[in-house]
Amino acid sequence: MIILGIDPGTTSVGYAVLETGKQLSILKAGLIDIKGLAPAERLIELKRGLEKIISKWNPERAAVERLFLARNQKTAMAVAEARGVILLTTSLAGTRVYEYTPLEVKKIVTGDGTADKLQVKKMLQLTFPELKPFKARDDVFDAIAIALACHFRERRNI
C-alpha cells in the first residue's frame, strides 16, 4: 500500500510517500514550496504540487495533520486554507483521507504524546536507517511521521 503523509504549512507543505509492503520504505519525501506567492496563487500551486505527487505515486491513503489551535489567528487561517486544498485534492483523486493531531502522531510513532521533534526524528531514523544522513526541514520529517502513524494505525485496525 502507498500512503501519502502531508504536513500543511503556510510557506511550504511537507510530504512523504511511504510504501508499506513486506518492508516499510520511503519512496519520496520533500516540500511543496508555496512561499512568496499571493494567497490564491499559493493555494493553486499547492493543488498543482499535490496533483503531481498523486499522479506519480497513486497513493491509496493520505494522512494529513489536523489543525490544532494556534496563537496566531492569521497563521491558523492560512494553514486551514491549505488543509482545505489538501483535503479536497486528495479526496477528489479517490484517496482515502485520515487526519491526525500532532499529539496522536507523536503517541503513535514514539509512544509518548509529549515527545519533541528530536525524539520523533530519532524514532524515524530507527525505523528508516536511510534517514540518518538525510538533511531536511522539520516539515518533511513531520510528513514522514504522519504517514508512518497512518500505517501503524491502519495495521492495528485490520
Secondary structure, DSSP 4 states (H G I P E B T S, - for coil): -EEEEEE--SSEEEEEEEEESSSEEEEEEEEEE-TTS-HHHHHHHHHHHHHHHHHHH--SEEEEEPP---S-HHHHHHHHHHHHHHHHHHHHTT-EEEEE-HHHHHHHHHS-TT--HHHHHHHHHHH-GGGTT----HHHHHHHHHHHHHHHHHHHH-
